[in-house]
């Protein structure tokens, strides 16, 4: 068993994304003649400031999220996205399982924990309960597989903390909506901890469409 951190990976962020948005947006004004080599950022900034958000739907971003299954249950509620997720029906966990560390748990002790070693006595009681529960789920899943259960049946005992990967495609307008909801203080801490670094990454690469999101 492994305890790992959740991560994100930008799979597709087209180099000409702003230029695409400009070409779409200028169609409304028939101002294509004003396109220059460096006009796209200023034009897209105008679209965002004036909330002409229909135009930024023409830019898609694809991201791979490595997180737990509880988080992905929330993520797939966003209707205007495309999803491809690691399937517990078809993936047989016959090796070491990976579980996502709860962000409120002890990162140092859980991050250094080795399945072959003893559970650290200094680990908080709640963290110990979580760790023992993950170990039990892994062991009992393996027992069900040995009893002849297929992966799609044995998955019934898998916990929300199980590591999963999900690829998410959404346009910029929808990503802005996702960040507004999922980076808010009222959102689940595990979701916030996943989405805030992704937002920061996109701000560094596309500040003109994400810098105004102060979440």
C-alpha positions, 0 to 999 in steps of 0.5 A, spaced: 500 500 500 502 507 498 499 513 501 500 519 495 499 526 494 494 528 489 496 532 483 494 535 476 497 535 469 496 539 463 495 535 457 492 540 452 493 547 452 494 550 445 499 555 444 494 559 439 488 558 444 488 566 445 488 567 437 483 562 437 478 566 442 480 572 438 478 570 431 471 567 434 470 574 438 472 578 432 466 575 428 461 578 432 464 585 430 467 584 423 473 587 426 478 581 423 482 586 419 484 589 426 488 582 428 495 583 429 501 578 431 500 581 438 492 583 439 490 577 442 491 578 449 488 585 449 482 583 445 481 577 450 482 581 456 476 585 453 472 579 452 473 577 460 472 584 463 466 585 459 463 578 461 462 576 453 464 569 456 460 566 450 466 567 446 471 564 451 467 557 450 471 556 444 478 555 448 478 548 450 483 545 456 485 538 458 487 536 465 489 530 468 487 529 475 490 524 480 486 524 486 481 520 490 474 517 488 470 522 493 473 528 489 471 525 482 464 524 484 464 531 485 468 533 479 463 529 474 457 533 476 460 539 472 455 537 466 459 541 460 465 537 461 468 531 458 471 525 462 475 519 462 476 516 468 480 510 471 475 504 472 474 500 478 470 495 473 476 493 469 482 495 473 484 489 477 488 492 483 492 486 484 499 489 486 500 495 492 494 499 492 495 507 492 491 511 497 490 519 497 492 522 503 487 526 506 489 533 506 488 534 514 492 529 516 499 528 518 503 529 511 510 528 514 508 521 518 504 519 512 508 521 507 514 517 510 510 511 512 512 504 509 507 498 509 512 494 511 513 498 518 509 499 524 504 504 524 508 510 527 505 511 535 506 519 534 501 519 528 494 522 531 489 517 533 484 519 527 490 518 522 491 511 525 484 509 524 484 512 517 491 508 515 488 501 518 482 502 514 486 503 508 490 497 509 484 493 511 480 495 504 486 493 500 487 486 504 480 484 503 479 486 496 485 481 495 481 476 499 475 477 494 479 476 488 482 470 491 475 467 492 474 468 485 470 475 485 471 479 479 474 486 479 467 489 478 465 485 484 470 486 489 470 494 488 464 494 492 469 495 498 473 500 496 473 507 499 473 514 497 480 515 498 482 510 493 487 513 488 484 515 481 486 518 475 481 522 471 482 526 465 477 532 464 476 537 458 472 543 458 472 550 455 475 556 459 468 559 461 467 552 464 473 552 467 472 559 470 466 556 473 469 550 476 474 554 480 469 559 482 465 553 486 471 548 487 476 553 490 471 557 495 472 556 502 465 552 502 468 547 498 471 540 500 478 541 503 480 535 498 477 539 492 480 545 494 487 543 495 487 540 488 484 545 484 488 551 487 494 549 484 491 548 478 488 555 478 495 557 480 498 554 474 493 556 469 494 563 471 501 563 470 500 560 463 494 564 461 493 570 466 489 574 461 483 569 462 484 567 469 487 572 473 481 576 475 479 569 479 481 571 486 479 565 490 
